Amino acid sequence: MKVIIIMGSKADIEWAKEIEKRIKDFGVEVILRIGSAHKTPLKVLEIINEYENQDVVFITIAGKSNALSGFVDANTTKPVISCPPYSEKFSGFDIFSSLRMPKGVAPLVVLEPEQAAISAVKILSLKYPELKEKIKKYQEKLKNEIIKSDEEIKNGKC
Protein backbone atom coordinates (compact mmCIF):
# COMPACT_ATOMS: atom_id res chain seq x y z
CA MET A 1 0.00 0.00 0.00
CA LYS A 2 1.37 3.34 -1.02
CA VAL A 3 0.53 6.76 -2.37
CA ILE A 4 2.16 7.89 -5.58
CA ILE A 5 2.37 11.67 -5.88
CA ILE A 6 2.91 12.80 -9.46
CA MET A 7 3.92 16.43 -9.90
CA GLY A 8 3.70 18.27 -13.18
CA SER A 9 7.09 19.85 -12.52
CA LYS A 10 9.68 20.35 -9.80
CA ALA A 11 7.99 23.68 -9.02
CA ASP A 12 5.32 21.63 -7.21
CA ILE A 13 7.76 20.02 -4.75
CA GLU A 14 6.81 22.07 -1.67
CA TRP A 15 3.11 21.23 -2.14
CA ALA A 16 4.04 17.57 -2.62
CA LYS A 17 6.25 17.52 0.49
CA GLU A 18 3.35 18.85 2.58
CA ILE A 19 1.10 16.03 1.35
CA GLU A 20 3.88 13.48 1.80
CA LYS A 21 4.48 14.54 5.41
CA ARG A 22 0.80 14.11 6.31
CA ILE A 23 0.54 10.69 4.66
CA LYS A 24 3.69 9.45 6.37
CA ASP A 25 2.13 10.45 9.71
CA PHE A 26 -0.24 7.52 9.10
CA GLY A 27 2.62 5.14 8.30
CA VAL A 28 1.88 4.91 4.58
CA GLU A 29 4.69 4.84 2.02
CA VAL A 30 4.84 7.78 -0.36
CA ILE A 31 6.67 7.93 -3.66
CA LEU A 32 7.25 11.27 -5.39
CA ARG A 33 7.47 11.38 -9.19
CA ILE A 34 7.48 14.07 -11.88
CA GLY A 35 5.81 13.86 -15.26
CA SER A 36 3.93 16.31 -17.43
CA ALA A 37 0.79 15.37 -19.35
CA HIS A 38 1.66 18.12 -21.84
CA LYS A 39 5.42 17.66 -22.21
CA THR A 40 6.12 14.02 -21.26
CA PRO A 41 2.89 12.01 -21.61
CA LEU A 42 4.76 8.77 -22.32
CA LYS A 43 6.74 9.25 -19.09
CA VAL A 44 3.48 9.71 -17.17
CA LEU A 45 2.15 6.49 -18.71
CA GLU A 46 5.33 4.69 -17.62
CA ILE A 47 4.83 5.94 -14.07
CA ILE A 48 1.18 4.83 -14.02
CA ASN A 49 2.01 1.41 -15.46
CA GLU A 50 4.79 0.89 -12.92
CA TYR A 51 2.24 0.93 -10.08
CA GLU A 52 -0.93 -0.33 -11.78
CA ASN A 53 -0.72 -3.82 -10.21
CA GLN A 54 -0.16 -2.51 -6.69
CA ASP A 55 -2.43 -1.15 -3.96
CA VAL A 56 -1.96 2.55 -4.64
CA VAL A 57 -3.73 5.86 -4.71
CA PHE A 58 -2.38 8.50 -7.07
CA ILE A 59 -2.27 12.14 -6.05
CA THR A 60 -1.59 14.58 -8.86
CA ILE A 61 -0.26 18.08 -8.43
CA ALA A 62 -0.33 20.46 -11.36
CA GLY A 63 -1.12 24.11 -11.59
CA LYS A 64 -2.11 26.25 -14.53
CA SER A 65 -3.74 23.91 -17.05
CA ASN A 66 -4.17 20.73 -15.04
CA ALA A 67 -4.21 18.07 -17.75
CA LEU A 68 -2.16 15.77 -15.50
CA SER A 69 -5.01 14.74 -13.21
CA GLY A 70 -7.40 13.84 -16.01
CA PHE A 71 -4.64 12.12 -17.98
CA VAL A 72 -3.66 9.95 -15.00
CA ASP A 73 -7.27 9.14 -14.18
CA ALA A 74 -8.08 8.19 -17.77
CA ASN A 75 -5.16 5.74 -17.80
CA THR A 76 -5.56 3.92 -14.48
CA THR A 77 -8.18 1.96 -12.59
CA LYS A 78 -6.75 3.30 -9.32
CA PRO A 79 -8.17 6.25 -7.39
CA VAL A 80 -6.76 9.62 -8.41
CA ILE A 81 -6.87 12.70 -6.20
CA SER A 82 -6.08 16.02 -7.81
CA CYS A 83 -4.59 18.56 -5.41
CA PRO A 84 -3.67 21.60 -7.49
CA PRO A 85 -1.70 24.36 -5.79
CA TYR A 86 -3.63 27.59 -5.46
CA SER A 87 -2.46 30.40 -7.68
CA GLU A 88 -3.15 34.07 -7.02
CA LYS A 89 -2.03 34.84 -10.57
CA PHE A 90 -5.43 34.13 -12.12
CA SER A 91 -7.49 34.78 -8.99
CA GLY A 92 -7.85 31.04 -8.54
CA PHE A 93 -9.64 30.56 -11.86
CA ASP A 94 -7.10 27.96 -12.98
CA ILE A 95 -8.91 25.56 -10.61
CA PHE A 96 -11.54 25.07 -13.31
CA SER A 97 -9.06 22.96 -15.30
CA SER A 98 -9.16 20.51 -12.37
CA LEU A 99 -12.93 20.54 -12.01
CA ARG A 100 -14.12 20.18 -15.62
CA MET A 101 -13.32 16.70 -16.91
CA PRO A 102 -14.50 14.74 -19.93
CA LYS A 103 -17.03 11.93 -19.61
CA GLY A 104 -15.53 8.89 -17.88
CA VAL A 105 -12.65 10.83 -16.32
CA ALA A 106 -13.18 11.44 -12.62
CA PRO A 107 -10.24 12.49 -10.47
CA LEU A 108 -11.35 13.72 -7.07
CA VAL A 109 -10.38 17.34 -6.43
CA VAL A 110 -9.13 18.29 -2.99
CA LEU A 111 -7.65 21.74 -2.52
CA GLU A 112 -5.53 21.41 0.61
CA PRO A 113 -2.52 19.12 1.09
CA GLU A 114 -3.67 17.78 4.47
CA GLN A 115 -7.11 16.91 3.14
CA ALA A 116 -5.61 15.21 0.06
CA ALA A 117 -3.45 13.11 2.36
CA ILE A 118 -6.38 12.15 4.59
CA SER A 119 -8.51 11.30 1.56
CA ALA A 120 -5.80 8.98 0.22
CA VAL A 121 -5.42 7.25 3.59
CA LYS A 122 -9.20 6.83 3.91
CA ILE A 123 -9.32 5.21 0.47
CA LEU A 124 -6.53 2.82 1.44
CA SER A 125 -8.31 2.10 4.74
CA LEU A 126 -11.05 0.33 2.80
CA LYS A 127 -8.58 -2.53 2.38
CA TYR A 128 -6.25 -1.94 5.34
CA PRO A 129 -8.16 -1.84 8.66
CA GLU A 130 -5.12 -0.60 10.60
CA LEU A 131 -5.42 2.67 8.69
CA LYS A 132 -9.07 2.95 9.66
CA GLU A 133 -8.00 2.89 13.32
CA LYS A 134 -5.37 5.55 12.68
CA ILE A 135 -7.98 7.76 10.99
CA LYS A 136 -10.30 7.32 13.98
CA LYS A 137 -7.51 8.35 16.38
CA TYR A 138 -6.70 11.36 14.21
CA GLN A 139 -10.34 12.45 14.15
CA GLU A 140 -10.64 11.95 17.89
CA LYS A 141 -7.55 14.12 18.44
CA LEU A 142 -9.12 16.92 16.37
CA LYS A 143 -12.39 16.65 18.29
CA ASN A 144 -10.55 16.81 21.60
CA GLU A 145 -8.71 19.95 20.48
CA ILE A 146 -12.06 21.66 19.85
CA ILE A 147 -13.47 20.52 23.20
CA LYS A 148 -10.32 21.75 24.98
CA SER A 149 -10.50 25.11 23.19
CA ASP A 150 -14.15 25.48 24.15
CA GLU A 151 -13.34 24.80 27.79
CA GLU A 152 -10.48 27.31 27.71
CA ILE A 153 -12.60 30.09 26.23
CA LYS A 154 -15.53 29.27 28.50
CA ASN A 155 -13.24 29.59 31.50
CA GLY A 156 -11.60 32.82 30.28
CA LYS A 157 -8.22 31.22 29.54
CA CYS A 158 -7.90 32.61 25.99
Rosetta constraint file for C-alpha pairs under 8 A:
AtomPair CA 1 CA 28 HARMONIC 6.97 0.50
AtomPair CA 1 CA 29 HARMONIC 7.04 0.50
AtomPair CA 1 CA 54 HARMONIC 7.15 0.50
AtomPair CA 1 CA 55 HARMONIC 4.79 0.50
AtomPair CA 1 CA 56 HARMONIC 5.65 0.50
AtomPair CA 1 CA 124 HARMONIC 7.26 0.50
AtomPair CA 2 CA 28 HARMONIC 5.84 0.50
AtomPair CA 2 CA 29 HARMONIC 4.75 0.50
AtomPair CA 2 CA 30 HARMONIC 5.67 0.50
AtomPair CA 2 CA 31 HARMONIC 7.49 0.50
AtomPair CA 2 CA 55 HARMONIC 6.58 0.50
AtomPair CA 2 CA 56 HARMONIC 4.98 0.50
AtomPair CA 2 CA 57 HARMONIC 6.78 0.50
AtomPair CA 3 CA 28 HARMONIC 7.32 0.50
AtomPair CA 3 CA 29 HARMONIC 6.35 0.50
AtomPair CA 3 CA 30 HARMONIC 4.87 0.50
AtomPair CA 3 CA 31 HARMONIC 6.38 0.50
AtomPair CA 3 CA 56 HARMONIC 5.39 0.50
AtomPair CA 3 CA 57 HARMONIC 4.94 0.50
AtomPair CA 3 CA 58 HARMONIC 5.80 0.50
AtomPair CA 3 CA 59 HARMONIC 7.10 0.50
AtomPair CA 3 CA 120 HARMONIC 7.19 0.50
AtomPair CA 4 CA 30 HARMONIC 5.86 0.50
AtomPair CA 4 CA 31 HARMONIC 4.90 0.50
AtomPair CA 4 CA 32 HARMONIC 6.11 0.50
AtomPair CA 4 CA 33 HARMONIC 7.31 0.50
AtomPair CA 4 CA 56 HARMONIC 6.81 0.50
AtomPair CA 4 CA 57 HARMONIC 6.29 0.50
AtomPair CA 4 CA 58 HARMONIC 4.82 0.50
AtomPair CA 4 CA 59 HARMONIC 6.16 0.50
AtomPair CA 5 CA 16 HARMONIC 6.95 0.50
AtomPair CA 5 CA 30 HARMONIC 7.19 0.50
AtomPair CA 5 CA 31 HARMONIC 6.11 0.50
AtomPair CA 5 CA 32 HARMONIC 4.92 0.50
AtomPair CA 5 CA 33 HARMONIC 6.08 0.50
AtomPair CA 5 CA 58 HARMONIC 5.84 0.50
AtomPair CA 5 CA 59 HARMONIC 4.67 0.50
AtomPair CA 5 CA 60 HARMONIC 5.75 0.50
AtomPair CA 5 CA 61 HARMONIC 7.39 0.50
AtomPair CA 6 CA 32 HARMONIC 6.14 0.50
AtomPair CA 6 CA 33 HARMONIC 4.78 0.50
AtomPair CA 6 CA 34 HARMONIC 5.33 0.50
AtomPair CA 6 CA 35 HARMONIC 6.57 0.50
AtomPair CA 6 CA 58 HARMONIC 7.23 0.50
AtomPair CA 6 CA 59 HARMONIC 6.24 0.50
AtomPair CA 6 CA 60 HARMONIC 4.88 0.50
AtomPair CA 6 CA 61 HARMONIC 6.24 0.50
AtomPair CA 7 CA 12 HARMONIC 6.02 0.50
AtomPair CA 7 CA 13 HARMONIC 7.36 0.50
AtomPair CA 7 CA 16 HARMONIC 7.37 0.50
AtomPair CA 7 CA 32 HARMONIC 7.62 0.50
AtomPair CA 7 CA 33 HARMONIC 6.21 0.50
AtomPair CA 7 CA 34 HARMONIC 4.71 0.50
AtomPair CA 7 CA 35 HARMONIC 6.24 0.50
AtomPair CA 7 CA 36 HARMONIC 7.53 0.50
AtomPair CA 7 CA 60 HARMONIC 5.90 0.50
AtomPair CA 7 CA 61 HARMONIC 4.72 0.50
AtomPair CA 7 CA 62 HARMONIC 6.04 0.50
AtomPair CA 8 CA 12 HARMONIC 7.04 0.50
AtomPair CA 8 CA 34 HARMONIC 5.80 0.50
AtomPair CA 8 CA 35 HARMONIC 5.32 0.50
AtomPair CA 8 CA 36 HARMONIC 4.68 0.50
AtomPair CA 8 CA 37 HARMONIC 7.41 0.50
AtomPair CA 8 CA 60 HARMONIC 7.76 0.50
AtomPair CA 8 CA 61 HARMONIC 6.19 0.50
AtomPair CA 8 CA 62 HARMONIC 4.94 0.50
AtomPair CA 8 CA 63 HARMONIC 7.74 0.50
AtomPair CA 8 CA 68 HARMONIC 6.78 0.50
AtomPair CA 9 CA 13 HARMONIC 7.80 0.50
AtomPair CA 9 CA 34 HARMONIC 5.82 0.50
AtomPair CA 9 CA 35 HARMONIC 6.71 0.50
AtomPair CA 9 CA 36 HARMONIC 6.83 0.50
AtomPair CA 9 CA 62 HARMONIC 7.54 0.50
AtomPair CA 10 CA 34 HARMONIC 6.96 0.50
AtomPair CA 12 CA 16 HARMONIC 6.26 0.50
AtomPair CA 12 CA 61 HARMONIC 6.72 0.50
AtomPair CA 12 CA 62 HARMONIC 7.11 0.50
AtomPair CA 12 CA 85 HARMONIC 7.66 0.50
AtomPair CA 13 CA 17 HARMONIC 6.00 0.50
AtomPair CA 14 CA 18 HARMONIC 6.35 0.50
AtomPair CA 15 CA 19 HARMONIC 6.57 0.50
AtomPair CA 15 CA 61 HARMONIC 7.80 0.50
AtomPair CA 15 CA 85 HARMONIC 6.80 0.50
AtomPair CA 15 CA 113 HARMONIC 6.83 0.50
AtomPair CA 16 CA 20 HARMONIC 6.02 0.50
AtomPair CA 16 CA 32 HARMONIC 7.59 0.50
AtomPair CA 16 CA 61 HARMONIC 7.24 0.50
AtomPair CA 16 CA 113 HARMONIC 7.69 0.50
AtomPair CA 17 CA 21 HARMONIC 6.02 0.50
AtomPair CA 18 CA 22 HARMONIC 6.54 0.50
AtomPair CA 18 CA 113 HARMONIC 6.06 0.50
AtomPair CA 18 CA 114 HARMONIC 7.35 0.50
AtomPair CA 19 CA 23 HARMONIC 6.31 0.50
AtomPair CA 19 CA 113 HARMONIC 4.77 0.50
AtomPair CA 19 CA 114 HARMONIC 5.97 0.50
AtomPair CA 19 CA 116 HARMONIC 6.88 0.50
AtomPair CA 19 CA 117 HARMONIC 5.51 0.50
AtomPair CA 20 CA 24 HARMONIC 6.10 0.50
AtomPair CA 20 CA 30 HARMONIC 6.17 0.50
AtomPair CA 20 CA 117 HARMONIC 7.36 0.50
AtomPair CA 21 CA 25 HARMONIC 6.38 0.50
AtomPair CA 22 CA 26 HARMONIC 7.23 0.50
AtomPair CA 22 CA 113 HARMONIC 7.96 0.50
AtomPair CA 22 CA 114 HARMONIC 6.07 0.50
AtomPair CA 22 CA 117 HARMONIC 5.89 0.50
AtomPair CA 22 CA 118 HARMONIC 7.64 0.50
AtomPair CA 23 CA 27 HARMONIC 6.95 0.50
AtomPair CA 23 CA 28 HARMONIC 5.93 0.50
AtomPair CA 23 CA 29 HARMONIC 7.64 0.50
AtomPair CA 23 CA 30 HARMONIC 7.23 0.50
AtomPair CA 23 CA 117 HARMONIC 5.20 0.50
AtomPair CA 23 CA 118 HARMONIC 7.07 0.50
AtomPair CA 23 CA 120 HARMONIC 7.93 0.50
AtomPair CA 23 CA 121 HARMONIC 6.96 0.50
AtomPair CA 24 CA 28 HARMONIC 5.21 0.50
AtomPair CA 24 CA 29 HARMONIC 6.42 0.50
AtomPair CA 24 CA 30 HARMONIC 7.03 0.50
AtomPair CA 26 CA 121 HARMONIC 7.57 0.50
AtomPair CA 26 CA 131 HARMONIC 7.12 0.50
AtomPair CA 26 CA 134 HARMONIC 6.56 0.50
AtomPair CA 26 CA 135 HARMONIC 7.97 0.50
AtomPair CA 28 CA 121 HARMONIC 7.72 0.50
AtomPair CA 33 CA 47 HARMONIC 7.77 0.50
AtomPair CA 34 CA 44 HARMONIC 7.94 0.50
AtomPair CA 35 CA 39 HARMONIC 7.92 0.50
AtomPair CA 35 CA 40 HARMONIC 6.01 0.50
AtomPair CA 35 CA 41 HARMONIC 7.23 0.50
AtomPair CA 35 CA 43 HARMONIC 6.06 0.50
AtomPair CA 35 CA 44 HARMONIC 5.13 0.50
AtomPair CA 36 CA 40 HARMONIC 4.97 0.50
AtomPair CA 36 CA 41 HARMONIC 6.09 0.50
AtomPair CA 36 CA 43 HARMONIC 7.78 0.50
AtomPair CA 36 CA 44 HARMONIC 6.62 0.50
AtomPair CA 36 CA 68 HARMONIC 6.41 0.50
AtomPair CA 37 CA 41 HARMONIC 4.56 0.50
AtomPair CA 37 CA 44 HARMONIC 6.64 0.50
AtomPair CA 37 CA 67 HARMONIC 5.90 0.50
AtomPair CA 37 CA 68 HARMONIC 4.87 0.50
AtomPair CA 37 CA 71 HARMONIC 6.48 0.50
AtomPair CA 38 CA 67 HARMONIC 7.15 0.50
AtomPair CA 38 CA 68 HARMONIC 7.76 0.50
AtomPair CA 40 CA 44 HARMONIC 6.50 0.50
AtomPair CA 41 CA 45 HARMONIC 6.29 0.50
AtomPair CA 42 CA 46 HARMONIC 6.25 0.50
AtomPair CA 43 CA 47 HARMONIC 6.32 0.50
AtomPair CA 44 CA 48 HARMONIC 6.25 0.50
AtomPair CA 44 CA 72 HARMONIC 7.46 0.50
AtomPair CA 45 CA 49 HARMONIC 6.03 0.50
AtomPair CA 45 CA 72 HARMONIC 7.71 0.50
AtomPair CA 45 CA 75 HARMONIC 7.41 0.50
AtomPair CA 46 CA 50 HARMONIC 6.07 0.50
AtomPair CA 47 CA 51 HARMONIC 6.90 0.50
AtomPair CA 48 CA 52 HARMONIC 6.01 0.50
AtomPair CA 48 CA 72 HARMONIC 7.11 0.50
AtomPair CA 48 CA 75 HARMONIC 7.44 0.50
AtomPair CA 48 CA 76 HARMONIC 6.81 0.50
AtomPair CA 49 CA 53 HARMONIC 7.89 0.50
AtomPair CA 51 CA 55 HARMONIC 7.97 0.50
AtomPair CA 51 CA 56 HARMONIC 7.05 0.50
AtomPair CA 52 CA 56 HARMONIC 7.77 0.50
AtomPair CA 52 CA 76 HARMONIC 6.84 0.50
AtomPair CA 52 CA 77 HARMONIC 7.64 0.50
AtomPair CA 52 CA 78 HARMONIC 7.29 0.50
AtomPair CA 55 CA 124 HARMONIC 7.86 0.50
AtomPair CA 56 CA 78 HARMONIC 6.74 0.50
AtomPair CA 56 CA 79 HARMONIC 7.74 0.50
AtomPair CA 56 CA 124 HARMONIC 7.62 0.50
AtomPair CA 57 CA 78 HARMONIC 6.08 0.50
AtomPair CA 57 CA 79 HARMONIC 5.20 0.50
AtomPair CA 57 CA 80 HARMONIC 6.09 0.50
AtomPair CA 57 CA 81 HARMONIC 7.68 0.50
AtomPair CA 57 CA 120 HARMONIC 6.19 0.50
AtomPair CA 57 CA 123 HARMONIC 7.65 0.50
AtomPair CA 57 CA 124 HARMONIC 7.42 0.50
AtomPair CA 58 CA 78 HARMONIC 7.15 0.50
AtomPair CA 58 CA 79 HARMONIC 6.22 0.50
AtomPair CA 58 CA 80 HARMONIC 4.72 0.50
AtomPair CA 58 CA 81 HARMONIC 6.21 0.50
AtomPair CA 59 CA 80 HARMONIC 5.67 0.50
AtomPair CA 59 CA 81 HARMONIC 4.64 0.50
AtomPair CA 59 CA 82 HARMONIC 5.72 0.50
AtomPair CA 59 CA 83 HARMONIC 6.85 0.50
AtomPair CA 59 CA 116 HARMONIC 7.61 0.50
AtomPair CA 59 CA 120 HARMONIC 7.86 0.50
AtomPair CA 60 CA 68 HARMONIC 6.77 0.50
AtomPair CA 60 CA 69 HARMONIC 5.54 0.50
AtomPair CA 60 CA 72 HARMONIC 7.97 0.50
AtomPair CA 60 CA 80 HARMONIC 7.18 0.50
AtomPair CA 60 CA 81 HARMONIC 6.21 0.50
AtomPair CA 60 CA 82 HARMONIC 4.83 0.50
AtomPair CA 60 CA 83 HARMONIC 6.06 0.50
AtomPair CA 60 CA 84 HARMONIC 7.45 0.50
AtomPair CA 61 CA 68 HARMONIC 7.68 0.50
AtomPair CA 61 CA 69 HARMONIC 7.53 0.50
AtomPair CA 61 CA 82 HARMONIC 6.21 0.50
AtomPair CA 61 CA 83 HARMONIC 5.30 0.50
AtomPair CA 61 CA 84 HARMONIC 4.99 0.50
AtomPair CA 61 CA 85 HARMONIC 6.96 0.50
AtomPair CA 62 CA 66 HARMONIC 5.32 0.50
AtomPair CA 62 CA 67 HARMONIC 7.85 0.50
AtomPair CA 62 CA 68 HARMONIC 6.51 0.50
AtomPair CA 62 CA 69 HARMONIC 7.62 0.50
AtomPair CA 62 CA 83 HARMONIC 7.56 0.50
AtomPair CA 62 CA 84 HARMONIC 5.24 0.50
AtomPair CA 62 CA 85 HARMONIC 6.94 0.50
AtomPair CA 63 CA 84 HARMONIC 5.44 0.50
AtomPair CA 63 CA 85 HARMONIC 5.83 0.50
AtomPair CA 63 CA 86 HARMONIC 7.47 0.50
AtomPair CA 63 CA 87 HARMONIC 7.52 0.50
AtomPair CA 63 CA 94 HARMONIC 7.25 0.50
AtomPair CA 63 CA 95 HARMONIC 7.99 0.50
AtomPair CA 64 CA 94 HARMONIC 5.49 0.50
AtomPair CA 64 CA 95 HARMONIC 7.87 0.50
AtomPair CA 64 CA 97 HARMONIC 7.73 0.50
AtomPair CA 65 CA 94 HARMONIC 6.65 0.50
AtomPair CA 65 CA 97 HARMONIC 5.68 0.50
AtomPair CA 65 CA 98 HARMONIC 7.93 0.50
AtomPair CA 66 CA 70 HARMONIC 7.67 0.50
AtomPair CA 66 CA 84 HARMONIC 7.61 0.50
AtomPair CA 66 CA 97 HARMONIC 5.38 0.50
AtomPair CA 66 CA 98 HARMONIC 5.67 0.50
AtomPair CA 67 CA 71 HARMONIC 5.97 0.50
AtomPair CA 67 CA 97 HARMONIC 7.31 0.50
AtomPair CA 67 CA 98 HARMONIC 7.71 0.50
AtomPair CA 68 CA 72 HARMONIC 6.03 0.50
AtomPair CA 69 CA 73 HARMONIC 6.11 0.50
AtomPair CA 69 CA 80 HARMONIC 7.23 0.50
AtomPair CA 69 CA 81 HARMONIC 7.54 0.50
AtomPair CA 69 CA 82 HARMONIC 5.65 0.50
AtomPair CA 69 CA 98 HARMONIC 7.16 0.50
AtomPair CA 69 CA 107 HARMONIC 6.32 0.50
AtomPair CA 70 CA 74 HARMONIC 5.96 0.50
AtomPair CA 70 CA 98 HARMONIC 7.80 0.50
AtomPair CA 70 CA 101 HARMONIC 6.64 0.50
AtomPair CA 70 CA 105 HARMONIC 6.06 0.50
AtomPair CA 70 CA 106 HARMONIC 7.12 0.50
AtomPair CA 70 CA 107 HARMONIC 6.37 0.50
AtomPair CA 71 CA 75 HARMONIC 6.40 0.50
AtomPair CA 72 CA 76 HARMONIC 6.34 0.50
AtomPair CA 72 CA 80 HARMONIC 7.29 0.50
AtomPair CA 73 CA 77 HARMONIC 7.41 0.50
AtomPair CA 73 CA 78 HARMONIC 7.62 0.50
AtomPair CA 73 CA 79 HARMONIC 7.43 0.50
AtomPair CA 73 CA 80 HARMONIC 5.80 0.50
AtomPair CA 73 CA 105 HARMONIC 6.04 0.50
AtomPair CA 73 CA 106 HARMONIC 6.53 0.50
AtomPair CA 73 CA 107 HARMONIC 5.81 0.50
AtomPair CA 74 CA 104 HARMONIC 7.49 0.50
AtomPair CA 74 CA 105 HARMONIC 5.48 0.50
AtomPair CA 74 CA 106 HARMONIC 7.95 0.50
AtomPair CA 79 CA 107 HARMONIC 7.26 0.50
AtomPair CA 80 CA 106 HARMONIC 7.89 0.50
AtomPair CA 80 CA 107 HARMONIC 4.96 0.50
AtomPair CA 80 CA 108 HARMONIC 6.30 0.50
AtomPair CA 81 CA 107 HARMONIC 5.45 0.50
AtomPair CA 81 CA 108 HARMONIC 4.67 0.50
AtomPair CA 81 CA 109 HARMONIC 5.82 0.50
AtomPair CA 81 CA 110 HARMONIC 6.83 0.50
AtomPair CA 81 CA 116 HARMONIC 6.87 0.50
AtomPair CA 81 CA 120 HARMONIC 7.49 0.50
AtomPair CA 82 CA 98 HARMONIC 7.10 0.50
AtomPair CA 82 CA 107 HARMONIC 6.07 0.50
AtomPair CA 82 CA 108 HARMONIC 5.80 0.50
AtomPair CA 82 CA 109 HARMONIC 4.71 0.50
AtomPair CA 82 CA 110 HARMONIC 6.14 0.50
AtomPair CA 82 CA 111 HARMONIC 7.95 0.50
AtomPair CA 82 CA 116 HARMONIC 7.94 0.50
AtomPair CA 83 CA 109 HARMONIC 6.01 0.50
AtomPair CA 83 CA 110 HARMONIC 5.15 0.50
AtomPair CA 83 CA 111 HARMONIC 5.27 0.50
AtomPair CA 83 CA 112 HARMONIC 6.73 0.50
AtomPair CA 83 CA 113 HARMONIC 6.84 0.50
AtomPair CA 83 CA 116 HARMONIC 6.49 0.50
AtomPair CA 84 CA 95 HARMONIC 7.27 0.50
AtomPair CA 84 CA 98 HARMONIC 7.43 0.50
AtomPair CA 84 CA 110 HARMONIC 7.81 0.50
AtomPair CA 84 CA 111 HARMONIC 6.37 0.50
AtomPair CA 85 CA 111 HARMONIC 7.28 0.50
AtomPair CA 86 CA 92 HARMONIC 6.26 0.50
AtomPair CA 86 CA 95 HARMONIC 7.64 0.50
AtomPair CA 86 CA 111 HARMONIC 7.67 0.50
AtomPair CA 87 CA 91 HARMONIC 6.80 0.50
AtomPair CA 87 CA 92 HARMONIC 5.50 0.50
AtomPair CA 87 CA 94 HARMONIC 7.45 0.50
AtomPair CA 88 CA 92 HARMONIC 5.79 0.50
AtomPair CA 90 CA 94 HARMONIC 6.45 0.50
AtomPair CA 94 CA 98 HARMONIC 7.76 0.50
AtomPair CA 95 CA 99 HARMONIC 6.58 0.50
AtomPair CA 96 CA 100 HARMONIC 6.00 0.50
AtomPair CA 97 CA 101 HARMONIC 7.74 0.50
AtomPair CA 98 CA 109 HARMONIC 6.85 0.50
AtomPair CA 99 CA 109 HARMONIC 6.92 0.50
AtomPair CA 101 CA 105 HARMONIC 5.93 0.50
AtomPair CA 101 CA 106 HARMONIC 6.79 0.50
AtomPair CA 110 CA 115 HARMONIC 6.60 0.50
AtomPair CA 110 CA 116 HARMONIC 5.59 0.50
AtomPair CA 111 CA 115 HARMONIC 7.47 0.50
AtomPair CA 111 CA 116 HARMONIC 7.32 0.50
AtomPair CA 112 CA 116 HARMONIC 6.23 0.50
AtomPair CA 113 CA 117 HARMONIC 6.21 0.50
AtomPair CA 114 CA 118 HARMONIC 6.24 0.50
AtomPair CA 115 CA 119 HARMONIC 5.99 0.50
AtomPair CA 116 CA 120 HARMONIC 6.23 0.50
AtomPair CA 117 CA 121 HARMONIC 6.29 0.50
AtomPair CA 118 CA 122 HARMONIC 6.06 0.50
AtomPair CA 118 CA 135 HARMONIC 7.93 0.50
AtomPair CA 119 CA 123 HARMONIC 6.24 0.50
AtomPair CA 120 CA 124 HARMONIC 6.33 0.50
AtomPair CA 121 CA 125 HARMONIC 6.02 0.50
AtomPair CA 121 CA 131 HARMONIC 6.86 0.50
AtomPair CA 121 CA 135 HARMONIC 7.85 0.50
AtomPair CA 122 CA 126 HARMONIC 6.85 0.50
AtomPair CA 122 CA 131 HARMONIC 7.37 0.50
AtomPair CA 122 CA 132 HARMONIC 6.94 0.50
AtomPair CA 122 CA 135 HARMONIC 7.25 0.50
AtomPair CA 124 CA 128 HARMONIC 6.16 0.50
AtomPair CA 124 CA 131 HARMONIC 7.33 0.50
AtomPair CA 125 CA 129 HARMONIC 5.56 0.50
AtomPair CA 125 CA 130 HARMONIC 7.20 0.50
AtomPair CA 125 CA 131 HARMONIC 4.92 0.50
AtomPair CA 125 CA 132 HARMONIC 5.05 0.50
AtomPair CA 126 CA 132 HARMONIC 7.61 0.50
AtomPair CA 128 CA 132 HARMONIC 7.10 0.50
AtomPair CA 129 CA 133 HARMONIC 6.63 0.50
AtomPair CA 130 CA 134 HARMONIC 6.50 0.50
AtomPair CA 131 CA 135 HARMONIC 6.15 0.50
AtomPair CA 132 CA 136 HARMONIC 6.27 0.50
AtomPair CA 133 CA 137 HARMONIC 6.29 0.50
AtomPair CA 134 CA 138 HARMONIC 6.15 0.50
AtomPair CA 135 CA 139 HARMONIC 6.12 0.50
AtomPair CA 136 CA 140 HARMONIC 6.07 0.50
AtomPair CA 137 CA 141 HARMONIC 6.13 0.50
AtomPair CA 138 CA 142 HARMONIC 6.44 0.50
AtomPair CA 139 CA 143 HARMONIC 6.24 0.50
AtomPair CA 140 CA 144 HARMONIC 6.12 0.50
AtomPair CA 141 CA 145 HARMONIC 6.28 0.50
AtomPair CA 142 CA 146 HARMONIC 6.57 0.50
AtomPair CA 143 CA 147 HARMONIC 6.35 0.50
AtomPair CA 144 CA 148 HARMONIC 5.99 0.50
AtomPair CA 145 CA 149 HARMONIC 6.10 0.50
AtomPair CA 146 CA 150 HARMONIC 6.12 0.50
AtomPair CA 147 CA 151 HARMONIC 6.28 0.50
AtomPair CA 148 CA 152 HARMONIC 6.19 0.50
AtomPair CA 149 CA 153 HARMONIC 6.20 0.50
AtomPair CA 150 CA 154 HARMONIC 5.93 0.50
AtomPair CA 151 CA 155 HARMONIC 6.06 0.50
AtomPair CA 152 CA 156 HARMONIC 6.19 0.50
AtomPair CA 152 CA 157 HARMONIC 4.88 0.50
AtomPair CA 152 CA 158 HARMONIC 6.14 0.50
AtomPair CA 153 CA 157 HARMONIC 5.60 0.50
AtomPair CA 153 CA 158 HARMONIC 5.33 0.50
